[in-house]
Amino acid sequence: MTVSESQEHYKSICYNSAYISLTFIKEYAEALYGKPADEWCKLMYEEICKYLGSLTDGTDEERPTAHP
């Protein structure tokens, strides 16, 4: 793989990851449709923090662990 191909591959991975993340946020925001603005903001903030925490901590609260 050339340097140029490697850069394009990395760029593709970044775009794909951003798309998945933004789609997740958009779907959650749509699920909260109709909530009062203050509640909507609070819930969105909590969900984003939870999502970021799972990425930075390397954990996924919804996925069971293989070992107890």
C-alpha positions as YAML, in Angstrom:
chain: A
units: angstrom
residues:
- id: 1
  name: MET
  ca: [0.00, 0.00, 0.00]
- id: 2
  name: THR
  ca: [1.37, 3.39, -0.98]
- id: 3
  name: VAL
  ca: [1.40, 6.42, 1.32]
- id: 4
  name: SER
  ca: [-1.34, 8.01, -0.79]
- id: 5
  name: GLU
  ca: [-3.49, 4.88, -0.61]
- id: 6
  name: SER
  ca: [-2.94, 4.68, 3.14]
- id: 7
  name: GLN
  ca: [-4.02, 8.31, 3.57]
- id: 8
  name: GLU
  ca: [-7.16, 7.73, 1.49]
- id: 9
  name: HIS
  ca: [-7.97, 4.61, 3.50]
- id: 10
  name: TYR
  ca: [-7.55, 6.50, 6.78]
- id: 11
  name: LYS
  ca: [-9.70, 9.36, 5.45]
- id: 12
  name: SER
  ca: [-12.39, 6.85, 4.47]
- id: 13
  name: ILE
  ca: [-12.37, 5.32, 7.95]
- id: 14
  name: CYS
  ca: [-12.67, 8.77, 9.54]
- id: 15
  name: TYR
  ca: [-15.59, 9.77, 7.33]
- id: 16
  name: ASN
  ca: [-17.34, 6.47, 7.98]
- id: 17
  name: SER
  ca: [-16.88, 6.80, 11.74]
- id: 18
  name: ALA
  ca: [-18.19, 10.38, 11.69]
- id: 19
  name: TYR
  ca: [-21.20, 9.31, 9.62]
- id: 20
  name: ILE
  ca: [-22.07, 6.52, 12.04]
- id: 21
  name: SER
  ca: [-21.67, 8.79, 15.07]
- id: 22
  name: LEU
  ca: [-23.76, 11.59, 13.59]
- id: 23
  name: THR
  ca: [-26.45, 9.14, 12.48]
- id: 24
  name: PHE
  ca: [-26.62, 7.78, 16.03]
- id: 25
  name: ILE
  ca: [-27.00, 11.29, 17.47]
- id: 26
  name: LYS
  ca: [-29.62, 12.26, 14.86]
- id: 27
  name: GLU
  ca: [-31.72, 9.16, 15.53]
- id: 28
  name: TYR
  ca: [-31.63, 9.74, 19.29]
- id: 29
  name: ALA
  ca: [-32.56, 13.40, 18.80]
- id: 30
  name: GLU
  ca: [-35.51, 12.36, 16.63]
- id: 31
  name: ALA
  ca: [-36.62, 9.86, 19.29]
- id: 32
  name: LEU
  ca: [-36.85, 12.76, 21.75]
- id: 33
  name: TYR
  ca: [-39.08, 14.80, 19.44]
- id: 34
  name: GLY
  ca: [-41.86, 16.53, 21.38]
- id: 35
  name: LYS
  ca: [-39.97, 16.78, 24.66]
- id: 36
  name: PRO
  ca: [-39.73, 20.24, 26.24]
- id: 37
  name: ALA
  ca: [-36.57, 22.07, 25.15]
- id: 38
  name: ASP
  ca: [-34.86, 21.94, 28.55]
- id: 39
  name: GLU
  ca: [-35.49, 18.21, 28.92]
- id: 40
  name: TRP
  ca: [-34.45, 17.55, 25.31]
- id: 41
  name: CYS
  ca: [-31.15, 19.40, 25.83]
- id: 42
  name: LYS
  ca: [-30.45, 17.60, 29.10]
- id: 43
  name: LEU
  ca: [-31.15, 14.16, 27.62]
- id: 44
  name: MET
  ca: [-29.10, 14.86, 24.49]
- id: 45
  name: TYR
  ca: [-26.17, 16.09, 26.58]
- id: 46
  name: GLU
  ca: [-26.30, 12.99, 28.80]
- id: 47
  name: GLU
  ca: [-26.49, 10.66, 25.80]
- id: 48
  name: ILE
  ca: [-23.57, 12.35, 24.05]
- id: 49
  name: CYS
  ca: [-21.50, 12.19, 27.25]
- id: 50
  name: LYS
  ca: [-22.37, 8.51, 27.69]
- id: 51
  name: TYR
  ca: [-21.42, 7.81, 24.07]
- id: 52
  name: LEU
  ca: [-18.14, 9.71, 24.36]
- id: 53
  name: GLY
  ca: [-17.38, 7.97, 27.64]
- id: 54
  name: SER
  ca: [-17.84, 4.57, 26.07]
- id: 55
  name: LEU
  ca: [-15.39, 5.56, 23.31]
- id: 56
  name: THR
  ca: [-12.75, 7.07, 25.57]
- id: 57
  name: ASP
  ca: [-13.04, 4.39, 28.25]
- id: 58
  name: GLY
  ca: [-13.12, 1.57, 25.72]
- id: 59
  name: THR
  ca: [-16.30, 0.14, 27.16]
- id: 60
  name: ASP
  ca: [-19.77, -0.45, 25.83]
- id: 61
  name: GLU
  ca: [-22.41, -0.55, 28.54]
- id: 62
  name: GLU
  ca: [-24.91, -2.32, 26.30]
- id: 63
  name: ARG
  ca: [-22.55, -5.14, 25.30]
- id: 64
  name: PRO
  ca: [-22.11, -7.87, 27.90]
- id: 65
  name: THR
  ca: [-18.54, -8.64, 28.87]
- id: 66
  name: ALA
  ca: [-17.02, -12.01, 28.00]
- id: 67
  name: HIS
  ca: [-15.51, -12.45, 31.45]
- id: 68
  name: PRO
  ca: [-17.11, -11.66, 34.80]
...
